[in-house]
Amino acid sequence: MSVGMNKPLAQSIKLSFLALPLLLSACAGGDEESAAFVSEPAVVAKSLSLDEGNTHLVEGDTSQLQINIEYENGTSKRLAASDISWACDSSAVNINNKSFLTAYEVGEATCTVTWEKLNLAVGFTVSAEQILVDYIAILPQGSLVMPLATKQSIQLIGYFSDGSSEASPSDSQFSCDSDVVSVDAKNVLTSNSVGQATCTATWQGKSSDLLVTVLAPSADNHKLSLSFLDHLRYSDKDYSRFSAWVDQAVAGNPGYGFSPVDAVYMFYLTQDKKYIDLAIEDVEAQVVAAEQKMAENDKPKTSFDSYLYVGDFISELAYTYDYGYDLLTESQRTRWRNYAEQAIWNVWNHKDAQWAGNAFPWSGWATTNPGNNYHFSFLKATMTWALVDENETWLALLNDDKLPKLVEYFAQFEGGGSREGTGYGVAQGKLFELYLIWRDSVGVDLSAESQHTKQTIDYWIHATTPGLENFAPIGDQSRVSFPVFFDYHENLVHRAASLNIGSDEAKRGKWWLDNNSVEQIRYGFNLHTTLLQQELNELVPSDLIYHATSAGHIFVRSSWNDDATWLSAVAGIYDESHAHQDQGAFSLFKDEWLAVTQNIWSHSGIHQESAVHNIIRFEEAGEIIPQKRGTEASMTYSVDGADTTINMDLSQIYPAYDSITSWQREIRFSDRQVVVSDQCVVANTVSAIWQINLPVEPIVQANGSILAGNLLITPISPAKPSVKIVNWQDVDAKEYLEPRYKLELESADCSYQVQLDIVN
């Protein structure tokens, strides 16, 4: 028998507010002067949530709404009705000043509640008939087997008489009949001891059970733990694509990018000797090839491109050495050890690097830069081999120097992302891999020492254009010039979310993974991240602005609809080699790119020069004045209703030039219009050229405005600047295979205001 019931709020919809920076410093050494100091952070209001009240109602229904403040430290507090205000976009419902809701007529309404600077949009549906709750179900269904000391996200689904369903209703409850497992407020199970427990979900008079069995982890003496794979043994998760990928290699036809580590994973899961035999064969071939190079007085591939791939080469050796140790001869163990030791020693001693006694010094690029993608590779090689070999020298280097500096760097890195941009910044997936290796093998979660991993999930969600097909093209785009999503972006979010199961960030990451343009991991060599435990619950993002302060990137959109208007802008620290001379630049998107760096249309994707970005270009004596690496611009923003205003101070990015005194840029963003205002002070020998790069040819109109596809560009001040249109094919036909354009405006004064209207 079904019970008549109003359908309650599906989930708390949250609009996060930017967190204040935590004041953290890490100790890199052992003396008193470098001792760590941690100040208590202020309690910061993060978001609003609807704690009580129905969102699905029948005509005439009423509901008392209760709003909570959610704080950064995980606590919450109820708000009095007198402290908040409501505004609804439809007459379907009305909410009075006591937060009492009345459903007046069939239809839908979005009501926004405001408290100080925080807002929360809540959707309400009013129907003519009661919606009946038929039954509820827990996902995963029926039973679940978990390894000891692991976490598993679970989800409640409610099914209704009208054929609809609701995921994770806010007033549902979970409880377990044994301490074998515990469940927290975010519906995350933690296995505490070996045994069984029945966990029961209750909601609106309905219940559903889940039998949970906790098993002891597999006993082994391996130094590189693969316990993160244990959940695959105890669940019905389908990893057949990965196993088929490895079986193809076993059959003698390895796919592009196949790694011996993939075979080690399958050996761990199945204990089938054919997999570890393949891994040993592949690593032995790597070592033999290196030995042949050394015999020719040459250096092995491990050192190519400033040791960029050393992490892959040596970690393959380390995992295979660990899990295939008993199958290796003593000679093999010695040869592999010598090779790994030399490679790692060369990384950290670049001036004295050698192979087989022959000197091969190199630059030492990024060995002291924890934010650089090369550094992640160096740490992966050192970490995996140090753990397997129990090497005190390398473990001391990690524990006393490299890892504290890594933690300190990202503890001070607010907002997630990377100053290398979005092209090379996606390599932070390798950073998160380091965290997983260290957590599983040592028991220390370095990612928990900062907010960077969580924030990077939100960074990529907001760096994604409406429609979830493209991303902000910031910095070098070396894989492909055009910013389309690929397996690497999935890998990054898979790892970051797996490190943060149960968090709102992981839930938003789940939504992004399920809805972006990558339907599934495309290439076999990227399938390994699909083996990680993942968040089951989705949370649709609601923030319209995201400022990654340490990266110096901001993203703003008019809504989360596919047809929203979206803008990104850059102003911050300019210190990485893959970053561009794009301080002050912006990109604009609505259904397509309306204004964007010409770098995405180039063949190479690595054009860093000012000419390809949407900035003011300064020239003196016919030469472009470059932006100076190692400098810092600043950026703030404010919101007034539907308008967002971004203010940039770009004066300090030209410190070597007395002829440029200051440059201030303001970008005012709304749904269908962007206004860019610039004020700068330069010497009379300097030309200041306002430029915007466009995918289509701009056409000057009779009234002086310029139409470029769906973008109407109107000079406001000066009203009649000189206009120049550049076809990039005329500049370099080999780099620009299709006609793409740049519009240049120039006047005698270093003062511009240009209005950009979206006309279709």
Disulfide bonds with the S-S distance in Angstrom:
Cys88-Cys111 2.04
Cys176-Cys199 2.08
Cys680-Cys750 1.53
